[in-house]
Amino acid sequence: MRPAILEPALSALSFSVSRCFNDIANAENTAVACLEIGATNAFFYVIHQTIPVFLRPLAELSGNELTKSIARDLNCDEERAEQLKLSITSNVDGSSFQSAEAIRLKNTISNFLSKFSLEIQRSLDAYLLSTEGSEVAVDRLVLSGGGSYLFGIVDYLQKTLGMRVDSLNPINAGEVDFDTSTALAGYESMLSVSMGLVR
């Protein structure tokens, strides 16, 4: 991951998180853990008093990497794999898939979520180790980016990590008018970077 690309994205995301979780992000003894899951990049970061104080790139857990995993496990091309990945974000029961395909897809998603949980826990451990002796506690995990809409990810991570998990909705900050009838309605977390650039 190139720092020149990551730095403005990280700053923008930090603004979005701080606006949506103002009381927590500004608290002296509380930090917010965050996970941005984009198409080509994924990274874990921690915000304390509105400032990003820890960063760990997780590029192997980006949306494109999930697409490649689906293509490999289901023996299909990446275009079909991308369609399946996008469908699972909105099709809770998988009724649009054939039974055998649905089972293989579910297994692939489960394996990917398991990797997410493991890498997030490692990231949390690394952050806590770097702040050993500090009284700052991580209050919750906030997800953003297109990958945050993967069906079941919030509940799964909440259960496996044993902490509160929220999806970032930068529109909730109420600082910018947003037409909920647009094609992005329901996918507001994908606007986290662009909304964070609105000062």
VMD Tcl script that draws the C-alpha trace (Angstrom):
set ca {
  {0.00 0.00 0.00}
  {1.47 3.35 -1.01}
  {1.61 5.95 1.82}
  {0.92 8.78 -0.64}
  {-2.48 7.24 -1.34}
  {-3.20 6.02 2.18}
  {-2.49 9.23 4.08}
  {-5.30 11.41 2.66}
  {-7.74 8.50 2.89}
  {-6.79 7.89 6.52}
  {-7.19 11.56 7.39}
  {-10.58 11.75 5.68}
  {-11.81 8.58 7.38}
  {-10.66 9.90 10.75}
  {-12.76 13.03 10.21}
  {-15.80 10.92 9.29}
  {-15.45 8.69 12.34}
  {-14.87 11.66 14.65}
  {-18.02 13.37 13.37}
  {-20.21 10.30 13.74}
  {-18.83 9.18 17.11}
  {-17.90 12.57 18.49}
  {-18.15 11.80 22.22}
  {-16.05 8.64 21.93}
  {-13.51 9.90 19.40}
  {-12.79 12.96 21.54}
  {-12.68 11.18 24.90}
  {-9.43 11.22 26.83}
  {-9.59 7.60 27.97}
  {-11.33 6.03 24.99}
  {-10.14 5.09 21.51}
  {-12.06 3.89 18.46}
  {-10.75 0.99 16.38}
  {-11.65 1.19 12.69}
  {-11.47 -1.06 9.66}
  {-11.69 0.31 6.13}
  {-12.50 -2.42 3.59}
  {-12.06 -1.01 0.09}
  {-11.87 -2.70 -3.28}
  {-8.07 -2.67 -3.52}
  {-6.99 -1.83 0.03}
  {-8.00 -2.67 3.55}
  {-6.47 -1.24 6.69}
  {-6.99 -1.20 10.44}
  {-6.46 2.03 12.36}
  {-7.17 3.46 15.79}
  {-8.37 6.99 16.55}
  {-7.75 8.69 19.88}
  {-9.02 12.21 20.46}
  {-9.82 12.50 16.72}
  {-6.24 11.66 15.68}
  {-5.18 8.38 14.02}
  {-2.56 6.93 16.37}
  {-2.11 3.42 14.95}
  {-2.23 1.92 11.45}
  {-1.90 -1.61 10.12}
  {-2.42 -2.32 6.39}
  {-4.43 -5.46 5.57}
  {-4.29 -5.45 1.77}
  {-4.82 -9.23 1.59}
  {-8.34 -8.66 2.97}
  {-9.55 -6.16 0.36}
  {-12.73 -6.60 -1.65}
  {-10.77 -7.69 -4.71}
  {-9.03 -10.41 -2.71}
  {-12.42 -11.78 -1.68}
  {-13.48 -11.79 -5.33}
  {-10.37 -13.81 -6.22}
  {-11.09 -16.27 -3.40}
  {-14.65 -16.78 -4.64}
  {-13.42 -17.28 -8.22}
  {-10.89 -19.87 -7.06}
  {-13.20 -21.77 -4.71}
  {-16.19 -21.80 -7.07}
  {-14.09 -22.35 -10.19}
  {-15.55 -19.37 -12.04}
  {-14.18 -16.23 -13.64}
  {-13.74 -13.06 -11.58}
  {-16.68 -11.33 -13.26}
  {-19.05 -14.05 -12.02}
  {-17.29 -14.04 -8.63}
  {-17.84 -10.29 -8.31}
  {-21.54 -10.74 -9.12}
  {-21.84 -13.39 -6.42}
  {-20.02 -11.22 -3.90}
  {-22.30 -8.26 -4.59}
  {-25.40 -10.46 -4.45}
  {-24.57 -11.79 -0.99}
  {-24.64 -8.25 0.41}
  {-28.35 -7.96 -0.34}
  {-29.63 -11.52 -0.78}
  {-29.84 -12.83 2.77}
  {-31.07 -16.34 1.97}
  {-28.97 -16.84 -1.17}
  {-32.08 -17.82 -3.12}
  {-30.61 -16.62 -6.41}
  {-27.87 -19.26 -6.22}
  {-27.97 -22.96 -6.98}
  {-27.71 -25.01 -3.81}
  {-24.19 -26.38 -4.32}
  {-22.92 -22.96 -5.40}
  {-24.57 -21.29 -2.41}
  {-22.88 -23.71 0.00}
  {-19.42 -23.16 -1.53}
  {-19.99 -19.40 -1.51}
  {-21.04 -19.48 2.13}
  {-17.91 -21.44 3.03}
  {-15.68 -18.99 1.17}
  {-17.31 -16.02 2.90}
  {-16.99 -17.75 6.29}
  {-13.29 -18.43 5.71}
  {-12.74 -14.82 4.68}
  {-14.57 -13.52 7.76}
  {-12.47 -15.81 9.92}
  {-9.31 -14.22 8.44}
  {-10.78 -10.79 9.14}
  {-11.43 -11.64 12.77}
  {-7.93 -13.05 13.24}
  {-6.19 -10.05 11.64}
  {-8.33 -7.55 13.56}
  {-7.49 -9.31 16.83}
  {-3.79 -9.24 15.91}
  {-4.11 -5.55 15.11}
  {-5.85 -4.84 18.41}
  {-3.17 -6.79 20.28}
  {-0.42 -4.85 18.50}
  {-2.09 -1.54 19.35}
  {-2.60 -2.46 22.99}
  {1.01 -3.63 23.22}
  {2.18 -0.28 21.83}
  {0.15 1.55 24.50}
  {0.96 -0.75 27.41}
  {0.47 1.04 30.70}
  {-2.00 3.49 29.19}
  {-5.52 3.81 30.58}
  {-7.00 4.34 27.09}
  {-9.54 1.61 26.28}
  {-10.82 0.66 22.81}
  {-14.55 1.31 22.92}
  {-15.67 -0.34 19.67}
  {-14.82 -1.32 16.11}
  {-16.18 0.81 13.26}
  {-16.39 -0.63 9.73}
  {-16.35 1.42 6.52}
  {-15.98 0.90 2.78}
  {-17.85 -1.36 0.39}
  {-16.68 -4.50 2.18}
  {-18.54 -3.44 5.31}
  {-21.77 -4.44 3.53}
  {-20.79 -8.07 3.26}
  {-23.72 -9.97 4.73}
  {-23.18 -11.05 8.33}
  {-19.85 -9.26 8.86}
  {-21.04 -7.03 11.72}
  {-22.66 -9.84 13.71}
  {-19.77 -12.22 13.04}
  {-17.07 -9.80 14.17}
  {-19.12 -8.70 17.18}
  {-19.42 -12.32 18.28}
  {-15.83 -13.42 17.61}
  {-14.13 -10.27 18.91}
  {-16.42 -9.82 21.89}
  {-16.80 -6.09 21.32}
  {-19.32 -3.69 19.82}
  {-19.11 -3.35 16.03}
  {-20.79 -0.53 14.09}
  {-20.94 0.41 10.41}
  {-19.86 3.95 9.66}
  {-22.60 6.13 8.20}
  {-21.05 9.56 7.57}
  {-24.45 10.95 6.58}
  {-25.55 10.65 10.22}
  {-23.24 13.51 11.13}
  {-25.88 15.77 9.56}
  {-23.42 18.29 8.17}
  {-24.22 17.67 4.50}
  {-27.60 17.23 2.84}
  {-27.96 13.82 1.25}
  {-30.68 12.68 -1.14}
  {-31.69 9.24 0.17}
  {-33.37 8.47 -3.16}
  {-30.00 8.21 -4.94}
  {-28.46 4.96 -6.07}
  {-26.07 5.08 -3.10}
  {-28.87 5.12 -0.53}
  {-28.22 2.22 1.82}
  {-24.53 2.26 0.94}
  {-23.55 5.45 2.71}
  {-20.44 3.90 4.26}
  {-18.88 3.90 0.79}
  {-18.92 7.71 1.03}
  {-16.80 7.77 4.19}
  {-13.65 9.09 2.51}
  {-15.38 11.70 0.37}
  {-17.56 12.88 3.28}
  {-14.46 13.11 5.47}
  {-12.97 15.57 2.99}
  {-15.91 17.94 3.56}
  {-14.63 20.24 6.28}
}
mol new
graphics top color blue
foreach p $ca { graphics top sphere $p radius 0.5 }
foreach p [lrange $ca 0 end-1] q [lrange $ca 1 end] { graphics top cylinder $p $q radius 0.2 }
display resetview
